[in-house]
Amino acid sequence: MKLEGGLMGIHVQVLVDSGASHCSIDSNVAAALGLVVETNAVLGVKLGD
């Protein structure tokens, strides 16, 4: 399910996946929110339509 909203005055799009095992955030959004980003192992992401 894809939702649109705002977080601290910044427009965001959120993909809700109740079966997901990981969470992610776009680095530009994280920087705009003043969040500290820690780099982890690279995960392969597959998208389907």
VEXRO-16300 format. One line per field, with one value per atom (N, C-alpha, C): residue number from 1; chain; x, y, z; atom name. Coordinates in steps of 0.2 Angstrom, whole numbers, plus 5000, padded with zeros to 4 digits. Atoms other than C-alpha are relative to their C-alpha. Layout:
vexfi = NUM, ... .
tise = A, ... .
px = X, ... .
py = Y, ... .
pz = Z, ... .
pami = CA, ... .
END
This chain:
vexfi = 1, 1, 1, 2, 2, 2, 3, 3, 3, 4, 4, 4, 5, 5, 5, 6, 6, 6, 7, 7, 7, 8, 8, 8, 9, 9, 9, 10, 10, 10, 11, 11, 11, 12, 12, 12, 13, 13, 13, 14, 14, 14, 15, 15, 15, 16, 16, 16, 17, 17, 17, 18, 18, 18, 19, 19, 19, 20, 20, 20, 21, 21, 21, 22, 22, 22, 23, 23, 23, 24, 24, 24, 25, 25, 25, 26, 26, 26, 27, 27, 27, 28, 28, 28, 29, 29, 29, 30, 30, 30, 31, 31, 31, 32, 32, 32, 33, 33, 33, 34, 34, 34, 35, 35, 35, 36, 36, 36, 37, 37, 37, 38, 38, 38, 39, 39, 39, 40, 40, 40, 41, 41, 41, 42, 42, 42, 43, 43, 43, 44, 44, 44, 45, 45, 45, 46, 46, 46, 47, 47, 47, 48, 48, 48, 49, 49, 49 .
tise = A, A, A, A, A, A, A, A, A, A, A, A, A, A, A, A, A, A, A, A, A, A, A, A, A, A, A, A, A, A, A, A, A, A, A, A, A, A, A, A, A, A, A, A, A, A, A, A, A, A, A, A, A, A, A, A, A, A, A, A, A, A, A, A, A, A, A, A, A, A, A, A, A, A, A, A, A, A, A, A, A, A, A, A, A, A, A, A, A, A, A, A, A, A, A, A, A, A, A, A, A, A, A, A, A, A, A, A, A, A, A, A, A, A, A, A, A, A, A, A, A, A, A, A, A, A, A, A, A, A, A, A, A, A, A, A, A, A, A, A, A, A, A, A, A, A, A .
px = 5004, 5000, 5005, 4996, 5007, 4996, 5003, 5003, 5004, 4997, 5007, 4998, 5001, 5009, 5006, 4994, 5021, 5003, 4996, 5034, 5005, 4996, 5041, 5000, 5000, 5035, 5002, 4998, 5042, 4996, 5005, 5031, 5004, 4997, 5035, 4995, 5004, 5028, 5003, 4999, 5027, 4998, 5003, 5026, 5000, 5002, 5018, 5000, 4999, 5023, 5000, 5000, 5017, 5004, 4996, 5027, 5008, 4993, 5044, 5004, 4995, 5059, 5005, 4995, 5069, 4996, 5003, 5065, 5005, 4995, 5073, 4997, 5002, 5073, 5005, 4996, 5079, 5005, 4994, 5096, 4998, 5002, 5089, 4995, 5005, 5074, 5003, 4996, 5085, 5004, 4996, 5096, 4996, 5004, 5082, 4997, 5003, 5075, 5005, 4995, 5092, 5002, 4999, 5093, 5007, 4993, 5110, 4999, 5000, 5112, 5006, 4995, 5122, 5000, 4999, 5128, 5000, 5000, 5124, 5002, 4999, 5127, 4995, 5004, 5120, 4994, 5005, 5103, 4997, 5003, 5096, 4992, 5007, 5079, 4996, 5004, 5066, 4994, 5007, 5051, 4996, 5004, 5036, 4994, 5006, 5021, 4994 .
py = 4994, 5000, 5006, 4994, 5017, 5006, 4995, 5032, 5007, 4993, 5051, 5004, 4996, 5062, 5005, 4996, 5074, 4998, 5002, 5072, 5006, 4994, 5088, 5005, 4995, 5099, 4997, 5002, 5088, 4994, 5004, 5079, 4993, 5007, 5060, 4995, 5006, 5044, 4994, 5005, 5029, 4993, 5006, 5011, 4995, 5004, 5000, 4992, 5007, 4981, 4996, 5003, 4971, 4994, 5006, 4956, 5002, 4998, 4966, 4998, 5002, 4961, 5005, 4995, 4977, 5007, 4993, 4996, 5004, 4996, 5009, 5007, 4993, 5028, 5003, 4996, 5039, 5004, 4996, 5047, 5007, 4993, 5064, 5002, 4999, 5063, 4999, 5001, 5057, 5006, 4994, 5072, 5006, 4995, 5084, 5000, 5001, 5077, 5001, 4999, 5079, 4993, 5006, 5060, 4997, 5003, 5051, 4993, 5006, 5037, 4995, 5005, 5021, 4996, 5005, 5011, 4993, 5007, 4993, 4996, 5004, 4978, 5002, 4998, 4981, 4994, 5004, 4973, 5000, 5000, 4968, 5001, 4999, 4975, 4999, 5002, 4968, 5004, 4997, 4978, 4997, 5003, 4971, 5004, 4996, 4979, 4996 .
pz = 5000, 5000, 5000, 5001, 4995, 5003, 4997, 5006, 4999, 5001, 5004, 5007, 4994, 5019, 5001, 4998, 5028, 5007, 4994, 5041, 5001, 4998, 5050, 4994, 5005, 5035, 4993, 5006, 5022, 4997, 5003, 5009, 4999, 5001, 5009, 4997, 5003, 5000, 5004, 4996, 5011, 4997, 5002, 5005, 5006, 4995, 5018, 4998, 5002, 5017, 5006, 4993, 5032, 5000, 5000, 5026, 5000, 5001, 5025, 5005, 4995, 5034, 5002, 4999, 5032, 4999, 5001, 5032, 4997, 5003, 5022, 4999, 5001, 5019, 4995, 5005, 5005, 5003, 4997, 5009, 5000, 5000, 5004, 5005, 4995, 5015, 5007, 4993, 5030, 5001, 4999, 5027, 5001, 4999, 5026, 5007, 4994, 5042, 5006, 4995, 5051, 5003, 4998, 5053, 4999, 5001, 5056, 4996, 5004, 5043, 5001, 5000, 5046, 4994, 5006, 5031, 5003, 4999, 5032, 4994, 5006, 5020, 4995, 5006, 5003, 4999, 5001, 5001, 4993, 5006, 4984, 5000, 4999, 4981, 4993, 5006, 4968, 5000, 5000, 4963, 4995, 5005, 4954, 4999, 5002, 4946, 5000 .
pami = N, CA, C, N, CA, C, N, CA, C, N, CA, C, N, CA, C, N, CA, C, N, CA, C, N, CA, C, N, CA, C, N, CA, C, N, CA, C, N, CA, C, N, CA, C, N, CA, C, N, CA, C, N, CA, C, N, CA, C, N, CA, C, N, CA, C, N, CA, C, N, CA, C, N, CA, C, N, CA, C, N, CA, C, N, CA, C, N, CA, C, N, CA, C, N, CA, C, N, CA, C, N, CA, C, N, CA, C, N, CA, C, N, CA, C, N, CA, C, N, CA, C, N, CA, C, N, CA, C, N, CA, C, N, CA, C, N, CA, C, N, CA, C, N, CA, C, N, CA, C, N, CA, C, N, CA, C, N, CA, C, N, CA, C, N, CA, C, N, CA, C .
END
